[in-house]
Amino acid sequence: MNCNPKLVLSLGLVIFACSRPLALFAQQQQSILPEISYLYVEKLIAAARENYPRIKSLTSQVEVAKQDLNAAKISWLDPFSFQYVGRNNQSQSPPVVNVTNTDLLTGYQFGVSFNPGSLLAKPSNVKKAKEQVNVAKYTKEEYLLTLEAEVKRRYFAYLQAQKSLLPFNNALLDAETSFKTTKIAYQKAEVTIEQYNSASTSYYSAYQSKLQAEVAFISAKALLEELTVKKLEEIK
């Protein structure tokens, strides 16, 4: 029994077109969980805590708050003002005694002034400075939690983009093989122009999909490295 080559090729293309999406779907259903390295995640988080500029800024704010607290604690003498005046009536000309002159006393005179309102405000200022230290610490701790969650989220997105590359690579290889086969068959007049155009369109579509998957992978990697401030290859 003789088979029509055109019919066989057409049937083969139909089977390929139907089976390829199922194969891609089966590959995409593979679990990503085995790819996750929680040890590596902790290293990424440690790198982000050490290098991310926002963390350094919050650390500096904590230190500034501590310095303000120390200044508030040692300022208890501010309400007291100490003054002294040095008097010297000696001159090169003979001294003239004037009983009406009040500057008869010579030497140093000391004085102390006291501001009770300022003293009463000191406990409140110290307490406020302590709370500022707590606010700075809590702000930093809150952001550390946010940063940790964001590192994990971007790491998982990076793994997903990385794992998505394989199906698109396979799809491109299959589409390229199908296109080359169809092209040869078309040159031999074994397939129609519509079949040739369909194979060409499938190949171009698979090529564009692969490029998009590569861009998504590179972007996911860059977003993760934005937090670690280091290349992933440098984090072992």
C-alpha positions in Angstrom: 0.0 0.0 0.0 1.5 3.4 -1.1 1.2 6.4 1.2 0.9 9.9 0.0 4.1 11.8 1.2 2.1 15.0 1.6 -0.5 13.3 3.7 2.2 11.7 5.9 4.0 15.0 6.4 0.8 16.8 7.1 -0.2 14.2 9.7 3.2 14.4 11.3 2.9 18.2 11.6 -0.5 17.9 13.2 0.7 15.3 15.7 3.7 17.5 16.5 1.5 20.6 16.9 -0.8 18.7 19.3 1.9 16.9 21.3 4.3 19.8 21.8 2.0 21.9 24.0 1.4 18.8 26.1 5.1 18.2 26.4 5.7 21.8 27.4 2.9 21.7 29.9 4.4 18.5 31.5 7.8 20.2 31.7 6.4 23.3 33.3 4.5 21.2 35.9 7.8 20.0 37.3 8.2 21.2 40.9 10.5 24.1 41.6 10.8 23.1 45.2 13.9 20.8 44.8 15.7 23.8 43.2 15.4 25.9 46.3 18.5 26.2 48.5 17.6 27.7 51.8 21.3 27.9 52.8 21.9 30.0 49.7 18.9 32.2 50.6 20.5 32.9 54.0 23.7 33.9 52.3 21.8 36.2 50.1 20.0 37.8 53.0 23.3 38.2 54.9 24.8 39.9 51.8 21.8 42.3 51.6 22.0 43.2 55.3 25.7 43.9 54.9 25.7 45.9 51.7 22.3 47.4 51.0 22.6 51.2 51.5 19.3 51.6 53.2 20.5 49.4 56.0 23.6 51.5 56.4 21.5 54.6 56.6 19.3 53.1 59.3 22.3 52.0 61.3 23.7 55.5 61.2 20.3 56.8 62.4 20.5 54.5 65.4 24.0 55.7 66.2 22.9 59.4 66.0 20.0 58.7 68.3 22.4 57.1 70.8 24.7 60.1 70.7 21.7 62.4 71.3 20.8 60.3 74.4 24.3 60.6 75.8 24.3 64.3 75.2 20.9 64.6 77.1 22.3 62.5 80.0 25.4 64.7 80.5 23.6 68.0 80.2 22.3 68.1 83.8 24.6 71.0 84.6 23.1 73.2 81.8 20.6 74.9 84.2 23.5 76.2 86.3 25.6 79.1 85.0 28.9 79.8 86.5 30.5 83.3 86.2 33.5 85.0 87.5 34.9 88.5 87.1 38.6 89.5 87.6 39.2 93.0 88.9 42.6 94.8 88.9 42.8 98.5 89.8 46.6 98.7 89.5 48.0 101.2 87.0 51.3 102.9 86.3 50.3 106.2 87.8 50.0 106.6 91.6 46.8 105.3 92.9 44.1 107.8 93.7 41.7 106.8 96.5 38.1 107.7 95.7 35.7 106.6 98.4 32.8 107.0 95.9 34.3 104.5 93.5 32.6 101.1 93.8 35.6 99.3 92.1 37.6 99.2 95.3 37.7 95.4 95.4 40.4 93.6 93.5 40.9 89.9 92.5 38.3 87.4 91.3 34.5 87.4 92.0 32.5 84.3 91.4 28.7 83.9 90.8 26.3 81.1 90.2 22.9 81.4 88.5 20.2 78.7 88.4 17.3 78.1 85.9 14.7 75.8 87.6 12.6 75.5 84.5 15.5 74.1 82.5 16.3 71.6 85.3 12.7 70.3 85.4 12.7 69.7 81.7 15.8 67.5 81.8 14.0 64.2 82.7 11.6 64.7 79.9 14.4 65.4 77.4 16.3 62.3 78.5 13.2 60.1 78.2 12.5 61.6 74.7 16.0 60.8 73.7 15.6 57.2 74.8 12.4 56.9 72.8 14.2 58.2 69.8 16.8 55.5 70.1 14.0 52.9 70.3 12.2 54.4 67.3 15.5 54.2 65.3 16.1 50.6 66.4 12.5 49.5 65.6 12.6 51.2 62.2 15.8 49.3 61.4 14.4 46.0 62.7 11.2 46.4 60.7 13.1 47.1 57.5 15.3 44.1 58.1 12.2 41.9 58.0 11.0 43.7 54.9 14.4 43.2 53.2 14.5 39.5 54.1 11.1 38.9 52.6 12.0 40.8 49.5 15.2 38.9 49.0 13.3 35.6 49.3 10.6 36.8 46.8 13.2 37.9 44.3 15.1 34.7 44.7 12.1 32.5 44.0 11.3 34.7 41.0 14.9 34.2 39.8 14.6 30.4 40.1 11.3 30.4 38.3 12.7 32.4 35.4 15.8 30.2 35.3 13.7 27.0 35.2 11.5 28.5 32.5 14.4 28.7 30.1 14.6 25.0 29.4 11.0 24.5 28.0 11.5 27.5 25.7 14.9 26.3 24.5 13.3 22.9 23.7 10.4 24.5 22.0 12.7 26.6 19.8 14.8 23.5 18.9 11.6 21.6 17.9 10.2 24.5 16.0 13.5 25.0 14.2 13.6 21.3 13.2 10.1 21.4 12.0 10.7 24.5 10.0 13.8 23.0 8.3 11.9 19.8 7.5 8.9 21.7 6.1 11.2 24.0 4.1 12.9 21.0 2.4 9.5 19.5 1.7 8.2 22.7 0.3 11.1 23.0 -2.0 10.2 19.5 -3.3 6.6 20.6 -3.6 5.5 18.1 -1.0 3.7 20.6 1.2 1.6 23.7 0.5 2.6 27.3 1.0 0.2 27.5 3.9 2.0 24.7 5.7 5.4 26.3 5.0 4.1 29.7 6.4 2.7 28.0 9.5 6.0 26.3 10.2 7.8 29.6 9.7 5.4 31.4 12.0 5.8 28.7 14.7 9.6 29.0 14.5 9.5 32.8 14.7 7.1 32.6 17.7 9.3 30.1 19.5 12.3 32.3 18.9 10.6 35.4 20.3 9.4 33.4 23.3 12.9 32.2 24.1 14.2 35.8 23.9 11.5 37.0 26.3 12.3 34.1 28.7 16.0 35.1 28.6 15.2 38.8 29.3 12.9 37.7 32.2 15.7 35.6 33.6 18.3 38.4 33.3 15.9 40.9 34.8 15.1 38.6 37.8 18.9 38.2 38.4 19.4 42.0 38.2 16.6 42.6 40.7 18.1 40.1 43.2 21.6 41.6 42.8 20.1 45.0 43.4 19.5 44.0 47.0 22.7 42.0 47.6 24.8 44.7 45.9 27.0 41.8 44.7 26.9 39.5 41.7 25.3 36.2 42.5 28.4 34.4 41.3 30.4 36.1 44.1 28.1 34.8 46.8 29.1 31.2 47.4 
